[in-house]
Amino acid sequence: MCAAITTVSAFVSLGYSVVGLRGPAGAAAGAAMYACTRSFALAAAATVVLFAQSPSWLRAVAFTMVLVQVGDAMIGARLQHRLKTIGPALTAVANLIALVAFSG
């Protein structure tokens, strides 16, 4: 369950970052490209978790995705966008619960 939530979370983040590439220009475009590169790396790491069968790798990637989702929720709150706050916050909580249960 932890690996599934982590992987879905990573690919949702990747999807949003790819969509973010469409609009910006100038410095914002560069920032969007950097965000997309990092999201791709996290999605790749989460995919490895599905095949590697490494509990320590799963814990590391899951914890990283919890941090990413908390950060996304904080950005959503700063933008005063409820959906962009609540969605990542709930994903972070679900991933943290799954991580604790897995590690328990």
C-alpha positions as a Markdown table, in Angstrom:
| # | Residue | x | y | z |
|---|---|---|---|---|
| 1 | Met | 0.0 | 0.0 | 0.0 |
| 2 | Cys | 2.8 | 2.4 | 0.9 |
| 3 | Ala | 4.5 | 1.8 | -2.5 |
| 4 | Ala | 1.3 | 2.3 | -4.4 |
| 5 | Ile | 0.5 | 5.6 | -2.7 |
| 6 | Thr | 4.0 | 6.8 | -3.1 |
| 7 | Thr | 4.1 | 6.0 | -6.8 |
| 8 | Val | 0.7 | 7.5 | -7.5 |
| 9 | Ser | 1.8 | 10.7 | -5.6 |
| 10 | Ala | 5.0 | 10.9 | -7.6 |
| 11 | Phe | 3.2 | 10.6 | -10.9 |
| 12 | Val | 0.5 | 13.1 | -10.0 |
| 13 | Ser | 3.3 | 15.6 | -9.2 |
| 14 | Leu | 5.0 | 14.7 | -12.5 |
| 15 | Gly | 1.7 | 15.3 | -14.3 |
| 16 | Tyr | 1.3 | 18.7 | -12.8 |
| 17 | Ser | 4.9 | 19.7 | -13.6 |
| 18 | Val | 4.5 | 18.7 | -17.2 |
| 19 | Val | 1.3 | 20.7 | -17.5 |
| 20 | Gly | 3.2 | 23.6 | -15.9 |
| 21 | Leu | 5.7 | 23.6 | -18.8 |
| 22 | Arg | 3.0 | 24.7 | -21.2 |
| 23 | Gly | 2.4 | 28.3 | -20.0 |
| 24 | Pro | 5.3 | 30.2 | -18.6 |
| 25 | Ala | 8.0 | 32.1 | -20.5 |
| 26 | Gly | 11.3 | 33.5 | -19.5 |
| 27 | Ala | 12.6 | 32.8 | -16.0 |
| 28 | Ala | 9.3 | 31.1 | -15.1 |
| 29 | Ala | 9.8 | 28.6 | -18.0 |
| 30 | Gly | 13.2 | 27.7 | -16.6 |
| 31 | Ala | 11.8 | 27.1 | -13.1 |
| 32 | Ala | 9.1 | 24.9 | -14.7 |
| 33 | Met | 11.7 | 22.9 | -16.5 |
| 34 | Tyr | 13.7 | 22.4 | -13.3 |
| 35 | Ala | 10.5 | 21.3 | -11.4 |
| 36 | Cys | 9.7 | 18.9 | -14.2 |
| 37 | Thr | 13.1 | 17.3 | -14.1 |
| 38 | Arg | 12.9 | 16.8 | -10.3 |
| 39 | Ser | 9.4 | 15.4 | -10.6 |
| 40 | Phe | 10.6 | 13.0 | -13.3 |
| 41 | Ala | 13.4 | 11.8 | -11.0 |
| 42 | Leu | 11.0 | 11.2 | -8.1 |
| 43 | Ala | 8.6 | 9.3 | -10.4 |
| 44 | Ala | 11.5 | 7.2 | -11.6 |
| 45 | Ala | 12.6 | 6.5 | -8.0 |
| 46 | Ala | 9.0 | 5.6 | -7.0 |
| 47 | Thr | 8.9 | 3.2 | -10.0 |
| 48 | Val | 12.1 | 1.5 | -8.9 |
| 49 | Val | 10.5 | 0.9 | -5.5 |
| 50 | Leu | 7.8 | -1.3 | -7.1 |
| 51 | Phe | 10.5 | -3.6 | -8.5 |
| 52 | Ala | 13.4 | -3.4 | -6.1 |
| 53 | Gln | 11.7 | -4.8 | -3.0 |
| 54 | Ser | 13.9 | -2.7 | -0.8 |
| 55 | Pro | 12.1 | -1.5 | 2.4 |
| 56 | Ser | 14.7 | 1.1 | 3.1 |
| 57 | Trp | 14.4 | 2.5 | -0.5 |
| 58 | Leu | 10.6 | 2.6 | -0.1 |
| 59 | Arg | 10.9 | 4.4 | 3.2 |
| 60 | Ala | 13.2 | 7.0 | 1.7 |
| 61 | Val | 11.1 | 7.7 | -1.4 |
| 62 | Ala | 7.8 | 7.7 | 0.6 |
| 63 | Phe | 9.2 | 10.2 | 3.1 |
| 64 | Thr | 10.5 | 12.4 | 0.3 |
| 65 | Met | 7.0 | 12.3 | -1.3 |
| 66 | Val | 5.4 | 13.3 | 2.0 |
| 67 | Leu | 7.7 | 16.3 | 2.1 |
| 68 | Val | 6.9 | 17.2 | -1.5 |
| 69 | Gln | 3.2 | 17.0 | -0.8 |
| 70 | Val | 3.5 | 19.1 | 2.3 |
| 71 | Gly | 5.4 | 21.7 | 0.3 |
| 72 | Asp | 2.7 | 21.6 | -2.4 |
| 73 | Ala | 0.0 | 22.1 | 0.2 |
| 74 | Met | 1.9 | 25.0 | 1.6 |
| 75 | Ile | 2.1 | 26.6 | -1.8 |
| 76 | Gly | -1.6 | 26.0 | -2.4 |
| 77 | Ala | -2.3 | 27.7 | 0.9 |
| 78 | Arg | -0.2 | 30.7 | 0.0 |
| 79 | Leu | -2.0 | 30.9 | -3.3 |
| 80 | Gln | -5.3 | 30.7 | -1.4 |
| 81 | His | -6.4 | 27.8 | -3.6 |
| 82 | Arg | -8.4 | 25.3 | -1.6 |
| 83 | Leu | -8.1 | 22.3 | -4.0 |
| 84 | Lys | -4.3 | 22.8 | -4.3 |
| 85 | Thr | -4.1 | 22.9 | -0.5 |
| 86 | Ile | -6.4 | 20.1 | 0.5 |
| 87 | Gly | -5.4 | 17.6 | -2.2 |
| 88 | Pro | -1.7 | 17.6 | -1.5 |
| 89 | Ala | -2.3 | 17.8 | 2.3 |
| 90 | Leu | -4.6 | 14.7 | 2.2 |
| 91 | Thr | -2.1 | 12.9 | 0.0 |
| 92 | Ala | 0.7 | 13.7 | 2.4 |
| 93 | Val | -1.4 | 12.4 | 5.3 |
| 94 | Ala | -2.3 | 9.2 | 3.5 |
| 95 | Asn | 1.3 | 8.6 | 2.5 |
| 96 | Leu | 2.5 | 9.3 | 6.0 |
| 97 | Ile | 0.0 | 6.9 | 7.5 |
| 98 | Ala | 1.0 | 4.2 | 4.9 |
| 99 | Leu | 4.7 | 4.8 | 5.7 |
| 100 | Val | 4.1 | 4.5 | 9.4 |
| 101 | Ala | 2.1 | 1.3 | 9.0 |
| 102 | Phe | 4.7 | -0.1 | 6.6 |
| 103 | Ser | 7.5 | 0.8 | 9.1 |
| 104 | Gly | 5.6 | -0.3 | 12.1 |
